[in-house]
Structure formats: C-alpha cells, structure tokens
C-alpha cells in the first residue's frame, strides 16, 4: 500500500509540501494524491484543528493565526493578504461607504485598509495619502485621484514607509478620515503592532485625521503586541466582521464608539 493511501501519510505529505512551498492548493493536492477534493478539505480541516496550518480560500498556508495566538511575531504582507480574505473584502466594502466625494483620506499599510482602496469606484474626487506601496499602486489604477505616497524608510515586511521622514511629511496634511488597520486590538490595552516604527507612524497618522476608522477582522480582537499605538478612545468607528465578541462590542458602544459588523 502506498503511504499516500493512508490519511496519516497523506497529511504528513501535505505538511512536507507546505514546508517547501509555504502554500498548497486543494485541486492540486487532489490530483497529486488521487483523492477527491472533499477528502483534501477534510485533511486540511484536521490539520488546521491541530494548529499545523492556516486555511485560506482554495487551500492552506504554513503557520498559525488564531484568535488565541499571541500577536508577538509580525507576519509578512504576502502572508497577511491570504488570511481571512473574505472578512477583509467585506470590511473594505463597508468602510468605503464612510467616504464622501472630495475627502482627503489617509490609508495605512494594513491589508484590510488596502481593501478600502479597492472599493472607490463611485468617487471621482479624492485625495489619497498613504504610507503603503500596495495602496498607492491600487489607488493609481483609478487614474483620477490625487495620490500621495509618503516618503521614508521602506519596511519590507509590510511594504510601508515609516520613520522620521514619513512622520515629518504627515505633518504637512490635514485629513478627513484615516483608515487604520491594526495587528492587535484590546479594549484594555488599546491598539498595538509588533513594529515600533509602524506604531510611531500610526500615532502621527491619528493626530492628522479628523475621524479615525479602524478596519480589522475579529481575529485581531483581545490581543496585544509589542508596540503601543493608541488607546481605543482615539477611534471614532470600527468596521469588523460579525465574529467580534458581543461583550467587546458592548464595551465599545458604551464608550460611544460606532461599531459596524459585516457578514463575509
């Protein structure tokens, strides 16, 4: 009997593929092992339950990112883009509705904030200021907005501009709305991120915006990372998915923070 004929052997092989390629695809695994896609999805579900991989649309990637995982380690942008994609897309669509034509909006380097930029089709007059190379590239596709990329030191992990130059340039602008994505969020400890440089730049962003809109999926809730960004009361509105814990939502509303939850 081939080792792949057993579920255990097949799952071990999937983990070996992940170690070498960092991602796997359901259809490709089905063809490789000669089993149905339903069987492969069951394998991936079991490996996910054992915290050996992360399920993404169409397959899986290496690592773990659960609501109970400490947020001490920063993930690369390419990893973050693949996690909780449906939630981020829904949040981006909902958050874009807070924009008005003629606004100057500030967009940080988070992958959920990037989804806001992907949903600006209905506008013809916006100024978009960002420290994100990805957000700048997306905004330029519209060919009608005034797009400003902040200078500064490039962080490869997030493809973002940070540091004294970015912060000095930020102080030149007044912004109507900031769309801020965070790695970690807690009512008690506030907003935080693994990067001290990102935290410092985010702090200046908050100071330049008339309204701060937090955009992050519920997996970021009840976590704390190394670098403090701001207390929760610096946020005016939070757009997240419908898995945000009910007690957290109640606490935020008692602080007069608008909370919008969306269904992916």
Wavefront OBJ file of the C-alpha trace (Angstrom):
o trace
v 0.000 0.000 0.000
v 1.297 3.449 -0.962
v 1.910 5.709 2.032
v -0.463 8.260 0.495
v -3.324 5.744 0.635
v -3.495 6.341 4.388
v -4.904 9.572 5.747
v -1.994 9.957 8.146
v 0.593 9.518 5.389
v -1.222 11.939 3.118
v -1.443 14.605 5.831
v 2.241 14.225 6.627
v 2.995 14.709 2.943
v 0.839 17.856 2.858
v 2.832 19.310 5.743
v 6.084 18.474 3.936
v 4.812 20.304 0.842
v 3.913 23.304 2.982
v 7.408 23.422 4.456
v 8.931 23.626 0.996
v 6.337 25.766 -0.829
v 4.593 27.704 2.025
v 1.183 27.179 0.378
v -0.929 24.373 -1.096
v -3.984 24.265 -3.345
v -6.953 21.899 -2.869
v -7.276 20.997 -6.562
v -3.555 20.366 -6.971
v -3.467 18.191 -3.844
v -6.484 16.232 -5.076
v -4.728 15.478 -8.373
v -1.403 14.734 -6.684
v -2.770 12.188 -4.221
v -5.579 10.779 -6.361
v -8.360 11.539 -3.876
v -11.403 13.800 -4.002
v -11.314 17.480 -3.138
v -13.749 16.699 -0.312
v -11.121 14.364 1.188
v -8.398 17.001 0.852
v -10.593 19.619 2.529
v -11.149 17.199 5.405
v -7.367 16.704 5.676
v -6.796 20.449 5.777
v -9.557 20.931 8.347
v -7.980 18.352 10.660
v -4.504 19.863 10.245
v -5.963 23.285 10.959
v -7.609 21.974 14.157
v -4.178 20.740 15.218
v -2.826 24.274 14.554
v -0.414 22.994 11.913
v -1.598 25.210 9.063
v -3.901 28.106 8.198
v -6.850 27.573 5.858
v -7.224 30.157 3.109
v -9.555 30.353 0.130
v -8.767 27.411 -2.140
v -6.087 25.843 0.012
v -3.822 26.426 3.007
v -0.626 28.187 4.067
v 2.017 27.427 6.628
v 1.748 28.807 10.155
v -0.987 29.636 12.638
v -3.139 32.661 13.134
v -5.973 32.087 15.520
v -7.799 34.310 17.932
v -5.884 32.727 20.807
v -2.435 33.126 19.253
v -0.159 35.751 20.807
v 0.498 38.551 18.334
v 4.155 38.949 19.221
v 5.502 37.938 15.791
v 4.941 40.060 12.735
v 3.761 38.275 9.592
v 4.914 39.242 6.103
v 2.466 41.173 3.925
v 2.158 38.264 1.482
v 1.018 36.026 4.356
v -1.467 38.573 5.718
v -3.107 39.069 2.323
v -4.070 35.384 2.242
v -5.599 35.166 5.727
v -9.299 35.942 6.353
v -9.695 37.211 2.800
v -13.491 37.181 2.733
v -13.724 39.093 6.004
v -11.260 41.723 4.807
v -13.052 42.166 1.481
v -16.412 42.660 3.220
v -14.896 45.112 5.703
v -13.281 47.090 2.873
v -16.595 47.419 1.028
v -18.423 48.570 4.157
v -15.714 51.008 5.265
v -15.594 52.725 1.857
v -19.184 53.888 2.448
v -17.893 56.305 5.103
v -16.056 58.276 2.428
v -17.558 61.350 0.763
v -16.589 62.797 -2.601
v -13.938 65.463 -2.086
v -12.474 63.838 1.033
v -8.788 63.641 1.803
v -8.287 60.140 3.140
v -5.274 58.649 4.867
v -4.691 54.909 4.412
v -2.236 52.926 6.492
v -0.295 49.852 5.381
v -2.640 47.140 6.677
v -4.115 44.589 4.288
v -7.669 45.424 5.398
v -7.071 49.142 4.787
v -5.896 48.136 1.312
v -9.335 46.610 0.691
v -10.892 50.057 1.291
v -8.832 51.442 -1.611
v -10.163 48.660 -3.836
v -13.716 49.975 -3.333
v -13.569 53.594 -4.516
v -15.263 53.142 -7.907
v -18.129 55.511 -7.061
v -15.879 58.516 -6.390
v -14.307 60.963 -8.816
v -12.681 63.488 -6.459
v -10.454 62.141 -3.697
v -7.008 62.827 -2.317
v -5.438 59.608 -1.053
v -2.402 59.836 1.221
v -0.725 56.590 2.205
v 2.477 55.053 3.505
v 1.624 51.788 1.738
v 3.221 50.967 -1.609
v 0.408 48.468 -2.280
v -2.316 51.046 -1.530
v -0.599 53.619 -3.749
v -0.450 51.131 -6.634
v -4.132 50.289 -6.196
v -5.185 53.953 -5.990
v -3.337 54.840 -9.201
v -5.449 52.328 -11.138
v -8.416 54.726 -10.960
v -6.456 57.353 -12.950
v -8.472 60.208 -11.458
v -7.421 60.669 -7.841
v -4.686 62.795 -6.315
v -2.400 60.136 -4.813
v 0.397 60.990 -2.367
v 2.912 58.388 -1.195
v 4.732 59.389 1.970
v 8.495 59.128 1.856
v 10.527 57.364 4.493
v 12.286 54.121 5.238
v 10.736 51.128 3.452
v 9.801 48.182 5.670
v 9.965 45.066 3.513
v 7.645 43.048 5.765
v 4.735 45.448 5.251
v 5.890 47.327 2.123
v 5.297 50.535 4.048
v 7.044 53.866 4.597
v 7.944 54.638 8.209
v 10.378 56.692 10.235
v 11.159 60.402 10.753
v 10.747 61.392 7.085
v 7.319 59.754 6.791
v 6.213 61.365 10.056
v 7.541 64.798 9.055
v 5.661 64.601 5.746
v 2.466 63.550 7.507
v 2.509 66.770 9.496
v 2.052 68.740 6.268
v -1.502 67.466 5.810
v -4.968 67.694 7.312
v -7.031 64.584 6.564
v -10.753 63.963 6.771
v -10.558 60.256 7.521
v -7.888 57.748 8.481
v -8.436 54.071 7.681
v -6.316 52.248 10.207
v -5.718 48.515 10.285
v -4.016 47.008 13.333
v -2.355 43.710 14.220
v -3.791 43.659 17.750
v -6.757 45.257 19.469
v -7.953 45.221 23.060
v -10.354 47.457 24.962
v -7.997 47.370 27.928
v -4.612 47.791 26.208
v -5.617 49.628 23.047
v -4.199 49.271 19.544
v -0.776 47.693 19.059
v 1.607 46.258 16.490
v 4.827 44.217 16.564
v 6.778 47.070 14.907
v 7.876 50.099 16.937
v 8.393 52.073 13.701
v 4.883 51.271 12.460
v 3.415 52.257 15.822
v 5.165 55.625 15.796
v 3.997 56.416 12.250
v 0.440 55.314 13.093
v 0.425 57.678 16.077
v 1.195 60.640 13.811
v -1.466 59.467 11.358
v -4.074 59.543 14.122
v -3.061 63.077 15.085
v -3.598 64.336 11.497
v -7.073 62.868 10.935
v -10.406 64.429 11.831
v -12.002 60.963 12.005
v -10.336 57.606 12.661
v -11.935 54.457 11.250
v -10.465 51.181 12.482
v -10.673 48.371 9.926
v -9.673 44.901 11.090
v -11.142 41.427 11.270
v -12.203 39.848 14.547
v -9.094 37.647 14.789
v -7.211 40.779 15.930
v -9.510 41.312 18.946
v -8.338 40.646 22.517
v -4.672 40.614 21.522
v -1.677 42.715 22.468
v 1.548 43.210 20.527
v 4.868 44.778 21.449
v 4.388 48.398 20.392
v 1.527 50.584 21.663
v -0.242 52.765 19.061
v -3.146 54.406 20.897
v -5.953 53.933 23.371
v -9.273 52.716 21.996
v -10.947 56.094 22.528
v -8.859 57.535 19.681
v -11.078 55.604 17.257
v -14.424 57.004 16.114
v -15.690 53.994 14.170
v -14.732 50.325 13.929
v -15.681 48.203 10.933
v -15.130 44.488 11.536
v -16.761 41.135 10.847
v -19.684 39.632 12.722
v -17.476 37.359 14.850
v -16.431 40.187 17.130
v -17.233 39.062 20.712
v -20.533 40.503 21.924
v -19.050 41.742 25.205
v -16.338 43.700 23.356
v -18.943 45.244 21.092
v -20.992 46.321 24.125
v -17.926 47.868 25.780
v -17.106 49.856 22.660
v -20.645 51.133 22.271
v -20.653 52.223 25.922
v -17.588 54.337 25.026
v -19.590 55.980 22.210
v -17.530 54.246 19.538
v -19.559 53.352 16.467
v -19.224 49.623 15.642
v -20.308 48.197 12.318
v -20.123 44.455 11.828
v -20.357 42.849 8.400
v -21.117 39.337 7.198
v -18.358 37.971 4.923
l 1 2 3 4 5 6 7 8 9 10 11 12 13 14 15 16 17 18 19 20 21 22 23 24 25 26 27 28 29 30 31 32 33 34 35 36 37 38 39 40 41 42 43 44 45 46 47 48 49 50 51 52 53 54 55 56 57 58 59 60 61 62 63 64 65 66 67 68 69 70 71 72 73 74 75 76 77 78 79 80 81 82 83 84 85 86 87 88 89 90 91 92 93 94 95 96 97 98 99 100 101 102 103 104 105 106 107 108 109 110 111 112 113 114 115 116 117 118 119 120 121 122 123 124 125 126 127 128 129 130 131 132 133 134 135 136 137 138 139 140 141 142 143 144 145 146 147 148 149 150 151 152 153 154 155 156 157 158 159 160 161 162 163 164 165 166 167 168 169 170 171 172 173 174 175 176 177 178 179 180 181 182 183 184 185 186 187 188 189 190 191 192 193 194 195 196 197 198 199 200 201 202 203 204 205 206 207 208 209 210 211 212 213 214 215 216 217 218 219 220 221 222 223 224 225 226 227 228 229 230 231 232 233 234 235 236 237 238 239 240 241 242 243 244 245 246 247 248 249 250 251 252 253 254 255 256 257 258 259 260 261 262 263 264
